[in-house]
Amino acid sequence: MEEVKQTPQDIKPTNVVEEKKSRPSWDDYFLGLLEPLSKRGSCDRGSQSAIIVSPGHTIIATGYAGSPPGMPHCDEAGHMMNTVIHEDGTQSQHCVRTIHGEENAILQCAKDGVKIEGGTMYMRMSPCYNCAMRIIRVGIKRVVSQKKYHAGQKSIDMLEKCGVKVDIIDDSIMQYAKQ
């Protein structure tokens, strides 16, 4: 009788059920990096963070809310609050001591001479109006945010009008102190 040889790969335990590993989508992967990235921020209001990704799914830059180099941070000197009165008479509070996460990521690319045109920007909440203008200007083609910014509808409208695809995962508004 001919002997059948088995290799270790051929032998499988009979009592083990094979589970297929589930890899996250690219969106889920990059969105999952935002929370730990936001912990580097020095302004605890909103804790915005952003990641710029190439069309080939390579991280180009990251950014979080923080003061320019050499300037005091919110967690050292306190917030520098401005009150904005909107067209409908409502007011909102904005800390102007720090650079937003989206802008910090864009500025890092400019400083390093890295092209970001055609990329995707992932962020914790949809961008403010000024950051949306910068996103459009540098040629970002898609924005993915976990939630909405409380004063961000004009930003979303402008992004879409200018051809930037906007995907908001959770349609609720990001909650934080002194909105």
trRosetta pair geometry for C-beta under 8 A, 3 or more apart (Angstrom, degrees):
i j d omega theta_ij theta_ji phi_ij phi_ji
6 10 4.3 -129 -162 81 91 133
6 11 5.6 93 144 -53 132 92
7 10 5.0 102 53 -2 68 103
7 11 7.8 -144 94 -5 40 87
8 11 6.0 -60 -151 34 38 107
12 16 7.1 -122 173 60 86 112
13 16 4.4 71 79 1 111 112
24 28 3.8 -125 -177 95 111 119
24 29 4.6 149 95 -61 120 76
24 32 6.8 -8 166 -12 174 140
25 28 4.6 94 50 9 79 102
25 29 6.8 -138 92 -8 41 88
26 29 5.6 -54 -147 34 31 116
26 30 6.4 19 161 -9 67 107
26 53 7.8 150 170 157 114 161
26 57 5.4 -98 -132 -120 132 121
27 30 6.3 -63 -147 42 27 100
27 31 5.9 24 159 -16 66 114
27 122 7.6 162 -146 -105 63 122
27 144 5.7 -138 -138 -164 102 161
27 167 7.5 -61 -130 106 141 147
27 169 7.8 158 158 -82 123 118
28 31 5.8 -57 -138 43 27 110
28 32 6.1 35 159 -27 63 109
29 32 5.9 -61 -156 31 23 114
29 33 7.2 22 150 -21 59 103
30 33 5.8 -52 -157 26 39 113
30 34 7.5 55 147 -38 62 92
30 51 5.4 -149 -169 81 104 143
30 53 6.0 -66 -106 -49 150 144
30 59 7.7 162 -116 -88 103 96
30 120 7.9 108 84 106 172 119
30 122 4.4 170 134 -24 118 165
30 144 7.4 88 89 75 123 136
31 34 5.8 -35 -164 1 43 119
31 122 5.8 -132 -77 -167 60 129
31 144 6.8 -92 -71 129 104 119
31 146 5.9 128 -156 -77 113 97
31 169 6.8 58 -125 -36 157 156
32 35 7.3 -43 -171 17 41 103
33 36 6.5 -65 -165 47 50 100
33 37 5.8 49 146 -25 78 117
33 51 6.1 54 87 -53 124 152
33 62 7.9 -101 137 -111 122 128
33 122 7.8 80 58 97 100 142
34 37 5.5 -65 -145 42 31 114
34 38 6.1 36 159 -29 69 105
34 49 4.9 161 -160 80 76 114
34 50 7.7 20 -122 -86 102 22
34 51 6.8 -115 -81 -11 80 110
34 122 6.4 -125 -64 132 118 106
34 123 6.9 124 -125 -155 137 24
34 124 5.1 166 159 -69 135 82
34 146 6.7 -150 69 -29 156 129
35 38 5.9 -52 -149 27 27 112
35 39 7.4 37 151 -29 57 97
35 49 7.9 -164 -65 37 12 140
35 124 7.7 109 -76 -100 55 114
36 39 5.7 -42 -163 13 42 118
37 40 6.2 -45 -176 16 47 111
37 49 4.1 140 106 -179 106 152
37 51 7.0 -173 -35 -59 173 100
37 62 5.5 -124 -143 -173 135 130
37 64 5.8 -167 150 -68 83 116
37 101 8.0 95 129 -147 113 131
38 41 5.4 -24 -172 -2 58 121
38 47 4.2 73 172 158 121 99
38 48 6.8 -169 -120 106 107 9
38 49 3.9 -121 -74 -22 74 122
38 64 5.7 162 -120 -130 40 115
38 65 7.8 26 -147 17 78 93
38 101 7.4 -43 -105 -87 78 148
38 124 6.1 37 -72 -47 139 145
39 47 7.7 18 -73 -161 37 124
40 49 7.6 92 45 -105 95 122
40 64 4.8 134 77 40 97 160
40 66 7.3 -46 129 -54 85 132
41 44 7.5 146 107 -81 108 39
41 47 5.3 168 54 -141 147 65
41 48 7.1 117 -96 56 154 51
41 49 6.6 -124 -43 -70 118 90
41 64 4.0 -127 -69 158 85 112
41 65 4.2 42 -146 56 122 80
41 66 5.8 -143 -139 -56 56 83
41 98 7.6 61 -165 -172 94 159
41 101 7.0 -56 -88 -75 121 105
42 65 7.0 -131 46 110 58 76
42 66 4.7 79 17 -120 104 80
42 67 6.3 -57 73 2 138 87
42 73 3.5 -57 156 -169 146 130
42 74 5.5 147 132 38 80 83
42 75 4.9 -116 -166 11 78 107
42 76 7.4 -14 -175 -5 125 90
42 98 6.5 174 71 -99 90 131
43 46 7.4 8 115 49 104 89
43 47 7.5 -165 94 -84 67 48
43 65 4.5 -77 47 131 109 124
43 66 7.1 -163 -3 -85 89 36
43 73 7.3 -135 -53 -175 69 84
43 74 4.1 86 -101 12 72 148
43 75 7.5 -140 -79 -30 32 82
43 79 7.0 88 -140 -105 99 88
43 95 5.5 172 -156 103 136 150
43 97 6.6 157 -86 72 123 104
43 98 4.4 -119 -24 -3 135 151
44 47 6.2 -6 -152 -64 43 94
44 74 6.9 -143 7 111 72 132
44 75 7.0 94 -29 -76 99 97
44 176 7.8 -177 137 -165 68 123
44 177 7.8 24 112 33 99 118
45 65 7.8 -107 67 133 72 166
45 74 7.6 -114 6 -171 97 168
45 79 6.7 63 -20 -108 132 134
45 95 5.2 137 42 -1 146 133
45 176 5.4 128 -160 136 56 134
45 177 6.3 -96 -110 64 84 83
45 178 6.5 -52 -119 61 125 105
46 65 6.9 97 83 -34 102 156
46 124 7.6 147 167 89 79 129
46 125 6.7 -89 -161 26 103 138
46 149 7.8 22 -136 -123 130 93
46 174 6.5 72 -136 123 78 133
46 176 4.9 -138 -66 23 48 161
47 64 7.7 -21 -174 -161 62 102
47 65 6.7 -132 -135 26 27 124
47 124 6.9 -3 100 53 78 172
47 176 7.3 173 6 -102 84 144
48 64 7.0 161 96 -151 58 54
48 65 5.0 88 52 -42 86 110
48 100 5.7 -14 86 -162 146 83
48 101 4.0 -147 123 6 90 120
48 102 7.1 -50 153 -17 128 81
48 123 6.5 1 -165 -169 93 106
48 124 5.6 -151 -129 44 53 114
48 125 6.3 -83 -105 38 95 95
49 62 7.1 -5 -178 -177 100 95
49 63 6.8 170 -157 92 57 52
49 64 4.4 -16 -106 -101 87 84
49 65 7.5 -93 -70 -7 57 75
49 101 4.5 -158 -120 -140 23 152
49 123 6.9 179 88 -140 45 65
49 124 5.7 72 39 -22 74 112
50 62 7.0 162 88 -159 54 51
50 63 4.7 -5 57 59 97 97
50 64 7.6 -177 20 -75 66 43
50 100 7.9 54 -13 140 129 85
50 101 4.2 145 -2 131 92 101
50 102 4.4 109 -49 -87 163 55
50 104 7.4 147 45 59 111 87
50 105 4.6 -108 95 -10 111 142
50 121 5.7 -6 -170 -174 112 102
50 122 6.7 156 -155 81 57 52
50 123 4.4 -14 -101 -93 84 94
50 124 7.9 -100 -67 1 59 73
51 59 6.0 -57 -171 -132 110 101
51 61 7.5 176 -152 91 48 47
51 62 5.2 -16 -104 -106 73 77
51 63 7.9 -173 -74 23 35 68
51 105 6.9 -169 -111 -119 17 149
51 121 7.1 159 79 -155 44 54
51 122 4.6 -5 54 55 96 103
51 123 7.7 -173 21 -69 63 53
52 59 7.5 102 77 -162 53 58
52 60 4.6 -56 103 63 99 109
52 61 4.7 18 41 51 114 86
52 62 7.7 -150 19 -74 72 33
52 63 7.9 43 -15 -2 98 104
52 105 5.0 152 -18 158 107 125
52 106 7.3 118 -57 -75 144 56
52 109 6.6 -38 66 -50 160 134
52 116 5.3 -30 174 -139 142 127
52 119 5.3 49 -179 132 90 147
52 120 7.5 158 -154 82 50 43
52 121 5.3 -22 -99 -100 70 79
52 140 7.2 -103 -129 -104 102 116
53 57 6.1 -5 176 -137 120 36
53 58 6.7 152 -159 71 71 34
53 59 5.8 -42 -102 -98 76 47
53 60 6.4 174 -108 2 19 90
53 119 5.8 162 78 -169 43 101
53 120 4.9 -19 62 63 100 92
53 121 7.6 173 17 -86 75 29
53 122 6.7 40 -9 -9 117 105
54 57 6.9 -54 72 20 77 17
54 58 4.4 5 31 52 120 89
54 59 8.0 -91 2 -28 84 6
54 60 5.5 114 -46 -52 84 110
54 116 7.9 -117 -91 -132 66 56
54 118 7.8 29 -158 96 61 95
54 119 5.5 -61 -106 -107 32 101
55 118 5.3 -31 -45 137 118 110
55 119 6.5 -114 -41 -99 63 51
55 120 7.7 113 -90 -14 47 92
59 62 6.9 1 -179 -50 121 92
60 109 6.3 25 142 -97 115 116
60 114 5.8 161 -175 148 106 137
60 116 5.8 156 117 -104 161 91
60 119 6.3 -59 5 -119 144 156
61 105 4.5 140 114 -163 109 78
61 106 7.7 160 86 -62 148 20
61 108 4.5 158 -153 86 133 122
61 109 5.0 -111 -23 -55 150 89
61 112 7.7 174 -87 32 119 135
61 114 6.7 153 -44 76 114 147
61 116 7.4 -52 16 -89 118 128
62 105 5.9 -78 169 -104 13 103
62 108 7.7 0 57 43 42 163
63 100 7.8 56 135 120 124 55
63 101 4.4 140 112 -175 89 58
63 102 6.4 164 80 -73 137 7
63 103 6.9 -172 166 69 157 39
63 104 3.2 154 -154 84 114 94
63 105 3.1 -114 -10 -42 119 75
63 106 7.3 -24 -37 5 157 57
63 107 7.6 100 -107 38 135 88
63 108 6.3 -164 -77 -2 99 124
64 101 4.7 -6 -120 -109 26 100
64 104 6.4 -50 42 65 33 153
65 98 4.7 66 175 131 85 144
65 99 7.1 -177 -144 81 51 45
65 100 5.9 -23 -100 -131 84 38
65 101 5.3 -53 -44 -47 64 81
65 104 7.5 -164 -89 -12 25 136
66 73 6.4 -32 -153 -119 75 112
66 98 5.4 -153 140 -148 2 112
66 99 6.4 -20 70 48 55 84
66 104 6.5 64 41 -92 92 152
67 71 4.2 -128 162 90 121 105
67 72 6.3 85 3 90 179 31
67 73 4.7 -142 8 -92 120 62
67 74 7.4 164 -41 -18 107 69
67 97 5.8 -44 -89 151 105 85
67 98 5.2 -83 -65 -104 56 67
67 99 7.1 115 -130 1 20 81
68 71 4.8 62 62 10 79 125
68 99 6.3 82 -60 -25 73 122
71 97 7.6 -177 141 -176 121 81
72 76 5.0 -128 -166 87 91 119
72 77 3.7 57 142 -19 139 137
72 97 7.4 -56 92 -167 80 124
73 76 4.7 84 58 12 79 104
73 77 6.8 140 68 17 35 90
73 97 7.3 117 -154 138 32 124
73 98 7.2 44 -141 -86 71 105
74 77 6.9 -78 -119 60 22 72
74 78 6.4 -31 -158 151 61 13
74 79 5.2 25 -138 -83 110 60
74 80 7.7 -119 -96 1 86 75
74 95 6.4 15 -95 -178 136 146
74 97 5.3 140 -68 77 85 142
74 98 6.2 -51 -24 -38 112 117
77 80 8.0 11 109 -47 112 96
77 97 7.3 -177 77 -144 113 150
79 95 4.5 -85 -155 -115 104 116
79 97 6.3 -148 -152 2 45 129
79 178 7.9 143 107 66 172 159
80 95 6.1 96 57 -161 59 71
80 96 5.3 -79 101 61 105 75
80 97 3.9 124 19 -57 111 95
81 93 5.4 -20 -159 -167 115 104
81 94 7.0 134 -152 72 61 38
81 95 5.8 -41 -90 -93 61 61
81 96 7.6 128 -125 8 14 83
81 178 7.1 -72 -119 160 134 146
82 93 7.4 148 76 -157 42 54
82 94 5.1 -26 63 67 91 92
82 95 7.9 153 16 -102 76 14
82 96 5.2 39 -7 -20 119 125
83 91 5.5 -5 -175 -171 103 117
83 92 7.5 157 -154 79 58 33
83 93 6.0 -32 -100 -100 65 64
83 94 7.8 159 -95 21 18 78
84 91 6.7 153 78 -155 48 62
84 92 5.3 -17 58 61 100 83
84 93 7.7 180 16 -88 80 16
84 94 5.9 39 -16 -3 116 120
84 151 7.7 51 82 -128 141 167
85 89 7.0 -21 -173 -146 95 33
85 90 7.7 162 -153 86 54 33
85 91 5.4 -29 -99 -97 63 83
86 89 7.0 -36 74 35 74 18
86 90 4.9 -6 43 63 119 81
86 91 7.1 -165 4 -85 83 29
86 92 6.9 48 -34 0 112 101
86 151 7.4 -152 -83 -132 133 116
92 150 6.8 167 -128 106 139 121
92 151 5.5 -125 24 -56 173 135
92 179 6.0 -43 -145 158 97 61
93 178 4.4 -59 74 160 148 97
93 179 6.6 155 42 157 89 9
95 98 6.4 26 120 22 110 96
99 103 5.1 -115 176 90 96 119
99 104 5.1 121 111 -64 115 89
99 107 7.1 -26 167 7 151 149
100 103 4.7 85 61 13 85 104
100 104 6.9 -150 93 -9 41 88
100 127 7.5 101 146 -143 150 87
100 128 6.6 -145 -83 21 161 117
100 130 7.8 144 10 84 140 106
100 131 5.2 -77 87 -73 150 131
101 104 5.7 -55 -145 35 30 112
101 105 6.5 30 157 -19 64 103
101 123 6.5 146 93 -132 124 103
101 124 7.6 67 44 14 159 102
102 105 6.0 -57 -156 33 29 109
102 106 6.5 25 150 -14 65 108
102 121 6.4 56 -133 176 97 143
102 123 6.0 -18 -73 -92 100 142
102 127 5.2 6 -23 -110 166 118
102 131 4.1 82 75 -165 137 128
102 134 7.0 139 128 77 107 122
102 135 6.5 -44 176 -64 130 106
103 106 5.6 -54 -146 40 36 111
103 107 6.0 35 155 -19 69 108
103 130 7.6 -6 -67 120 130 102
103 131 5.6 -108 -46 -109 90 91
103 134 5.9 66 -103 64 82 169
104 107 5.7 -54 -141 40 29 111
104 108 6.3 36 156 -26 63 103
105 108 5.8 -50 -150 29 29 114
105 109 6.9 29 151 -17 61 102
105 121 7.1 142 93 -133 148 108
106 109 5.9 -57 -159 34 34 111
106 110 6.6 32 147 -18 67 105
106 116 7.1 -118 -123 42 68 163
106 134 5.5 179 54 151 176 122
106 135 7.5 -123 -72 -83 136 54
106 138 5.7 -160 -141 -26 115 161
107 110 5.4 -51 -146 37 38 113
107 111 6.2 41 153 -22 68 104
108 111 5.7 -51 -146 36 31 114
108 112 6.2 12 159 -2 64 112
108 114 7.9 -6 119 34 73 126
109 112 6.1 -68 -142 50 27 98
109 113 7.9 -113 167 60 56 9
109 114 4.2 -97 -149 69 79 100
109 115 7.6 -156 179 -3 118 3
109 116 4.9 0 -169 -37 167 123
109 138 7.6 92 82 -163 140 146
110 113 7.6 31 -175 -71 27 34
116 119 4.7 -64 -175 15 73 137
116 138 5.5 13 76 152 114 121
116 139 6.8 150 97 70 71 93
116 140 6.5 -19 138 -75 107 80
117 138 6.7 -136 -77 155 66 64
117 139 3.3 0 -126 100 80 148
117 140 7.8 -112 -125 -58 33 35
118 139 6.2 -14 -27 143 51 110
118 140 7.9 -60 45 -128 9 28
118 141 5.3 6 -143 -13 38 127
119 139 7.7 82 22 106 76 83
119 140 5.6 -49 74 -121 80 72
119 141 6.9 144 57 21 26 85
119 142 7.9 -112 129 42 40 81
120 140 7.0 101 -120 -166 18 93
120 141 6.9 -53 -77 66 62 77
120 142 4.2 -22 -114 73 90 104
120 143 7.3 176 -162 -81 68 25
120 144 6.4 22 175 -2 113 107
121 135 6.1 -100 18 -129 153 116
121 140 5.0 -7 -16 -154 111 148
121 142 7.4 177 26 93 60 56
121 143 5.2 -14 66 -113 94 73
121 144 7.4 -179 91 29 47 67
122 144 4.9 -20 -109 71 72 101
122 145 7.5 155 -163 -85 49 42
123 126 7.2 119 85 -101 123 20
123 127 6.6 71 63 -62 169 81
123 143 7.1 -19 17 -168 111 93
123 144 7.4 151 24 84 64 53
123 145 4.9 -24 74 -106 86 87
123 146 7.5 -121 106 5 48 81
124 145 6.8 12 100 -157 18 85
124 146 5.2 -30 -154 30 45 120
124 147 6.9 -10 156 33 65 91
124 174 6.6 78 136 -104 96 149
125 145 5.6 47 -169 -175 16 127
125 146 6.7 -53 -71 59 48 83
125 147 5.0 -32 -106 78 82 83
125 148 6.3 25 -160 130 90 12
125 149 4.4 113 143 -67 115 74
125 152 7.1 -166 151 -34 97 157
125 173 8.0 46 -141 -163 124 53
125 174 4.0 -75 -85 -11 134 144
126 143 7.3 79 -133 139 75 131
126 145 4.5 -150 -69 30 57 169
126 147 7.6 -104 -9 107 78 45
126 148 5.1 -7 10 -135 118 54
126 149 4.7 -116 69 4 77 94
126 152 4.2 130 94 158 114 154
126 155 6.1 153 146 91 106 125
126 156 5.7 -18 -172 -67 150 100
126 166 7.3 35 -124 -161 115 121
126 168 6.2 -32 -60 -96 113 115
127 131 3.8 -126 -170 94 119 117
127 132 4.6 159 94 -59 121 74
127 135 6.2 168 13 -19 169 138
127 143 7.0 -85 -6 -152 112 148
127 145 7.7 -150 -25 -72 64 138
127 149 6.8 -77 93 -10 5 147
127 152 6.6 131 74 -135 34 117
127 155 5.2 -152 86 175 76 147
127 159 7.8 111 47 -58 114 133
128 131 5.0 87 53 15 76 103
128 132 6.9 -135 95 -10 36 91
128 149 6.2 -124 -71 152 60 164
128 151 6.9 24 -125 85 82 101
128 152 6.6 -96 -97 -97 37 85
128 155 6.2 -175 164 -69 16 146
129 132 5.6 -55 -148 33 29 114
129 133 6.7 32 154 -21 63 101
129 151 7.9 -60 -23 127 97 100
129 152 7.9 -166 -50 -125 63 53
129 154 5.7 -5 -92 96 109 115
129 155 5.0 -133 -86 -76 49 92
129 158 7.2 78 -139 16 77 150
130 133 5.8 -50 -154 29 34 112
130 134 6.8 30 151 -15 64 105
131 134 5.6 -55 -152 38 38 112
131 135 6.3 44 149 -25 68 103
131 155 7.4 18 67 -139 84 138
132 135 5.5 -50 -147 33 33 116
132 136 6.5 34 154 -17 64 103
132 155 3.8 -179 -41 -153 149 93
132 156 7.8 -109 -111 -50 144 29
132 158 5.5 100 137 79 136 121
132 159 5.4 -102 -156 -58 110 97
133 136 5.9 -55 -152 36 31 110
133 137 6.2 32 152 -23 65 110
133 158 7.4 -30 -74 136 67 147
134 137 5.5 -54 -144 36 33 115
134 138 6.4 18 163 -10 67 107
135 138 6.6 -65 -147 40 24 98
135 140 4.6 -57 -171 43 82 132
135 143 6.4 25 -180 -75 154 123
135 159 6.8 -8 92 -110 129 108
135 164 6.6 58 128 -118 112 163
136 139 8.0 42 172 -64 31 25
136 140 7.4 -71 -73 47 24 86
136 158 7.2 -83 -45 139 144 100
136 159 6.6 -149 -67 -114 102 61
136 162 4.7 8 -132 117 128 159
136 164 6.2 -107 -94 -34 77 131
140 143 6.6 67 133 -65 126 83
140 164 6.4 37 100 -127 82 122
141 163 7.6 -45 -139 130 73 91
141 164 6.3 -165 -161 -125 27 66
141 165 6.6 25 149 16 70 94
142 164 6.7 171 -91 -172 23 74
142 165 4.4 -16 -112 65 82 102
142 166 7.8 179 -158 -75 57 29
142 167 7.1 11 -176 3 101 105
143 159 6.0 -46 15 -167 139 154
143 164 5.9 40 -7 155 103 119
143 165 7.2 180 27 89 62 54
143 166 5.1 -8 65 -113 102 70
143 167 7.2 -180 92 31 54 65
144 167 4.7 -10 -112 69 77 105
144 168 7.9 173 -157 -83 47 31
144 169 7.1 53 -180 -39 88 98
145 148 7.2 102 108 -84 134 38
145 149 7.9 -64 -180 -25 159 86
145 166 7.8 -12 11 -166 102 87
145 167 7.5 165 25 89 59 57
145 168 5.3 -15 67 -114 93 73
145 169 7.0 -139 98 9 44 85
146 168 7.9 10 104 -160 12 65
146 169 5.3 -33 -136 45 42 123
146 170 6.0 5 164 25 64 104
146 174 7.7 78 87 -79 97 111
147 168 7.1 51 -149 -168 16 101
147 169 7.4 -54 -58 62 46 86
147 170 5.0 -28 -91 77 76 102
147 171 7.9 21 -141 111 62 4
147 172 5.6 -41 -141 80 109 72
147 173 6.5 102 162 -161 111 14
147 174 4.3 133 93 -59 131 82
148 152 5.6 -162 -176 60 81 127
148 153 7.8 23 -168 -67 127 69
148 156 7.7 -34 -130 -48 101 138
148 168 6.0 20 -66 -150 82 146
148 171 6.6 19 -22 -170 119 42
148 172 6.8 -156 26 107 97 26
148 173 4.9 -55 79 -101 98 60
148 174 6.7 -159 75 -6 41 78
149 152 3.3 99 64 -39 99 129
149 155 7.1 20 54 38 129 143
149 173 7.3 9 145 -148 8 83
149 174 6.3 -16 -97 31 45 113
150 173 5.0 71 -89 -170 69 129
150 174 7.2 -104 -35 60 80 72
150 179 4.9 67 15 -168 169 130
151 154 7.8 -17 159 23 71 102
152 155 4.6 -53 -161 39 72 121
152 156 5.9 74 141 -25 89 96
153 156 5.6 -51 -148 34 36 111
153 157 6.3 37 154 -19 67 105
154 157 5.7 -54 -147 38 32 113
154 158 6.2 31 155 -19 66 107
155 158 5.8 -57 -147 37 28 109
155 159 6.3 31 155 -21 65 106
156 159 5.8 -53 -147 34 30 112
156 160 6.4 24 157 -13 64 108
156 166 5.5 133 -148 171 84 171
156 168 7.7 -24 -115 -42 133 129
157 160 6.1 -62 -151 41 27 107
157 161 6.1 29 154 -21 65 111
158 161 5.6 -55 -143 37 30 114
158 162 6.3 16 160 -7 65 112
159 162 6.2 -73 -152 45 25 101
159 164 4.1 -71 -178 68 87 122
159 166 5.2 95 102 -60 132 120
160 163 7.8 79 -176 -45 30 11
160 164 6.7 -86 -74 65 31 71
160 165 7.8 55 -110 -117 71 27
160 166 5.7 -71 -65 7 91 119
168 171 5.9 91 114 -94 121 56
175 179 7.4 -83 -145 -36 53 139
176 179 6.4 116 67 -61 68 96
